[in-house]
Amino acid sequence: MPTDPVFAGITDEAADDLGGQIAALDALGWRMMELRTLDRIPVADLTDERFDEVATTLADKAMSVVCLASRIGGWGRPITGEFRHDLTELDVLARRARSIGTRYLRIMSYPDDGLSEHDWRRRAIARITVLAERAEHHGVTLLHENCSGWAGTSAERILELLDEVASPALKLLFDTGNGVAHGYDGFDLLADIADHVEHVHVKDADEHGFTVPGEGEARVADCVKFLQANGYSGAWSLEPHLAIKPHEPGVLARDAAATFVAAGRAMAGLFR
């Protein structure tokens, strides 16, 4: 029997503060969030005391966390950067993930920084192999996103990464809108990797930028139908990119919460 979809949101796109992030989910009637930053501070950089306060508040509000979105291998950490930062972040986030009852950590596979294709591939696979071994030891699962990095935009590379690392602690996160933003066909990529997808980010985009889910060119509804037909039963996590430009400094737009809620309602509408 098909189950009702589970909706979540990367709520720092609705508000900086925890209260505002929870309020946005309350407006949607959702009880699950994906944590990335609070008060513009990455989750891994919060003090232990602050994170404990966050965990207590979420428990009191009956909110659960589906995933912690890390910076590991992401757009700000090229393959030539110091690996110790990623190892430290993994250790912190793994401990925090276990404490709040989630096992998923989002990662990417390292943007290039002038290396040859051979060296970029070799270093990316080597690093993620170490990270996956460490994640398995911690009892968490790394979710590689189709975004920045060596295996970010190619199904062939994504599957090669999974084969080379060969760890139960490495699975995939599929983002519906990244294909448009990065110049590849996301739906075609999904068709090749769907069996390995454990988590989904929902956004949409067209030639002018990011749009409300269902109004762009990312074939979001088709992606949803394909994943459902393939047996996907994980969460659908809203990441609309409508209130702030990704990877750029700046503050949220004044209507960020309202925009986030409107995008969430549009996303939910795709499942009716």
C-alpha positions in Angstrom: 0.0 0.0 0.0 1.4 3.5 -0.8 2.1 5.6 2.2 1.5 9.3 2.6 4.5 11.5 1.7 6.7 12.8 4.5 7.5 16.4 4.0 10.4 18.3 5.5 12.2 21.6 4.9 15.7 23.1 5.0 14.3 25.8 7.2 17.1 28.3 7.3 15.6 29.4 4.0 12.5 30.6 5.9 14.2 32.2 8.9 17.6 32.5 10.6 16.3 31.8 14.1 15.0 28.5 15.4 11.6 29.9 16.4 11.1 31.3 12.9 12.1 28.0 11.3 9.7 26.1 13.5 6.9 28.6 12.8 7.3 28.1 9.0 6.9 24.3 9.4 3.9 24.9 11.7 2.3 26.9 9.0 2.7 24.0 6.6 1.6 21.4 9.2 4.9 19.6 8.8 6.8 18.1 11.7 10.2 17.4 10.2 13.2 19.7 9.3 16.6 19.4 7.8 19.1 21.4 9.8 21.8 23.4 8.0 22.3 26.7 9.9 20.8 28.4 12.9 21.3 32.2 13.4 23.5 31.8 10.2 25.8 29.5 12.0 26.4 26.0 10.5 25.2 23.2 12.7 28.7 21.8 13.2 29.9 25.2 14.5 27.2 25.6 17.2 28.5 25.2 20.7 27.5 22.0 22.5 25.4 24.0 24.9 23.6 25.7 22.0 23.0 22.5 20.2 21.6 20.9 23.3 19.2 23.8 23.6 18.1 23.3 20.0 17.6 19.6 20.6 15.5 20.2 23.7 13.3 22.8 21.9 12.7 20.5 18.9 11.7 17.7 21.2 9.4 20.0 23.2 7.8 21.0 19.9 7.5 17.4 18.6 9.8 18.3 15.7 12.1 15.7 14.3 15.2 16.1 12.1 15.6 14.1 9.0 19.1 15.1 8.0 22.0 17.4 8.9 23.3 19.3 5.9 27.0 19.5 6.2 29.7 21.5 4.3 31.7 18.4 3.7 33.0 18.3 0.1 30.8 21.3 -0.8 31.2 24.3 -2.9 33.3 26.1 -0.3 35.7 23.2 0.2 37.6 22.3 -3.0 39.5 19.1 -3.4 42.8 20.9 -2.6 41.5 22.1 0.8 42.6 20.7 4.1 40.8 17.4 4.7 41.0 17.7 8.4 38.1 20.2 8.4 35.8 17.6 6.9 36.9 14.9 9.3 36.3 17.2 12.2 32.9 18.2 10.9 31.9 14.6 10.4 32.8 13.7 13.9 30.8 16.6 15.4 27.8 16.0 13.2 27.7 12.3 13.7 27.6 12.8 17.4 24.8 15.4 17.1 22.9 13.3 14.6 22.8 10.4 16.9 21.7 12.6 19.8 18.6 13.8 17.9 17.7 10.5 16.3 18.8 11.0 12.7 21.4 9.0 10.8 21.8 11.1 7.6 24.5 13.7 6.8 24.5 15.5 3.5 27.8 15.7 1.6 29.2 16.5 -1.8 32.2 15.3 -3.7 34.6 18.3 -3.8 34.8 20.9 -6.5 38.0 20.8 -8.7 40.7 23.4 -8.1 43.0 23.1 -11.1 43.8 19.5 -10.9 43.8 17.1 -13.8 40.7 15.0 -14.3 42.6 11.9 -13.1 43.9 13.5 -9.9 40.5 15.1 -9.1 38.8 11.7 -9.4 41.5 9.9 -7.4 41.5 12.4 -4.5 37.7 12.7 -4.4 37.2 8.9 -4.2 40.0 8.6 -1.6 38.5 11.2 0.6 35.0 9.9 0.5 36.2 6.4 1.1 37.8 7.6 4.4 34.7 9.6 5.3 32.4 6.6 4.7 34.6 4.3 6.8 34.4 6.9 9.6 30.6 7.4 9.1 30.1 3.6 9.4 32.1 3.6 12.6 29.9 6.4 13.9 26.7 4.7 12.8 25.6 7.4 10.4 25.0 7.5 6.6 26.5 10.0 4.2 24.2 11.2 1.5 26.0 12.4 -1.6 24.1 15.2 -3.4 24.1 15.8 -7.2 25.7 19.2 -6.9 29.2 20.5 -6.5 31.9 18.0 -6.9 33.5 15.3 -9.0 30.5 13.1 -9.0 27.9 15.9 -8.9 26.5 16.1 -12.4 27.1 12.7 -14.0 25.2 9.5 -13.3 28.2 7.5 -14.5 30.5 9.2 -12.0 27.9 8.9 -9.2 27.6 5.1 -9.7 31.4 4.9 -10.1 31.7 6.6 -6.7 29.4 4.2 -5.1 31.1 1.2 -6.6 34.6 2.4 -5.7 33.8 3.4 -2.1 31.6 0.3 -1.7 30.3 1.3 1.8 26.8 0.8 3.3 27.4 4.2 4.9 27.3 6.0 1.5 24.0 6.6 -0.3 22.5 9.3 -2.5 20.6 12.5 -2.1 18.7 13.6 -5.3 18.0 17.2 -5.7 15.3 17.9 -8.3 16.4 21.3 -9.4 20.2 21.1 -9.5 20.2 19.8 -13.0 18.8 23.1 -14.4 21.1 25.1 -12.2 24.2 23.1 -13.2 23.4 22.5 -16.9 22.4 18.8 -17.0 19.1 16.9 -17.3 18.2 16.0 -13.7 15.4 13.7 -14.7 17.7 11.6 -17.0 20.2 11.4 -14.2 17.5 10.3 -11.7 16.5 7.4 -14.0 20.0 5.9 -13.7 20.5 6.4 -9.9 17.0 6.0 -8.4 17.7 2.7 -6.8 20.3 4.3 -4.6 18.4 7.5 -3.6 17.7 7.7 0.2 16.7 11.4 0.5 15.3 14.0 -1.8 15.6 17.8 -2.0 12.8 19.6 -3.8 13.4 22.8 -5.8 12.7 24.0 -9.3 14.4 26.3 -11.7 14.3 27.8 -15.2 16.7 29.9 -17.3 16.1 32.9 -15.1 16.8 31.2 -11.7 14.9 29.3 -9.1 11.1 29.1 -9.1 8.2 27.7 -7.1 8.2 23.9 -7.3 6.2 22.8 -10.3 6.6 26.1 -12.2 10.1 25.6 -13.7 11.9 23.3 -16.1 13.2 20.7 -13.7 10.3 18.3 -14.3 9.7 18.1 -10.5 6.3 16.3 -10.9 7.9 13.7 -13.2 10.7 13.2 -10.7 8.2 12.7 -7.9 6.2 10.2 -9.9 9.3 8.3 -11.0 10.6 8.0 -7.5 7.3 6.9 -6.1 6.9 4.3 -8.8 10.4 3.1 -7.9 9.4 2.6 -4.3 11.0 5.7 -2.7 9.6 6.1 0.8 12.0 8.7 2.3 11.3 12.4 3.0 10.8 15.1 0.5 12.8 18.1 1.8 12.0 21.6 0.5 15.0 23.7 -0.5 13.4 26.4 -2.7 16.3 28.9 -3.0 13.8 31.7 -3.4 14.6 34.0 -0.5 18.4 34.1 -0.8 20.9 33.4 -3.6 22.8 30.2 -2.9 26.5 30.3 -2.2 26.4 34.1 -1.8 26.6 36.2 1.4 23.5 38.1 2.2 20.4 38.2 4.4 17.1 36.5 3.8 14.5 38.5 2.0 11.8 40.1 4.3 9.2 37.8 2.9 11.4 34.7 3.3 8.9 32.9 5.6 5.9 33.6 3.4 7.8 32.5 0.3 9.0 29.3 1.9 5.5 28.4 3.0 4.1 29.2 -0.4 6.8 27.0 -2.0 5.9 24.2 0.5 2.3 24.3 -0.4 3.1 24.2 -4.0 5.4 21.2 -3.4 2.7 19.4 -1.4 0.3 20.1 -4.3 2.4 18.0 -6.6 1.5 14.9 -4.6 -2.3 15.3 -4.9 
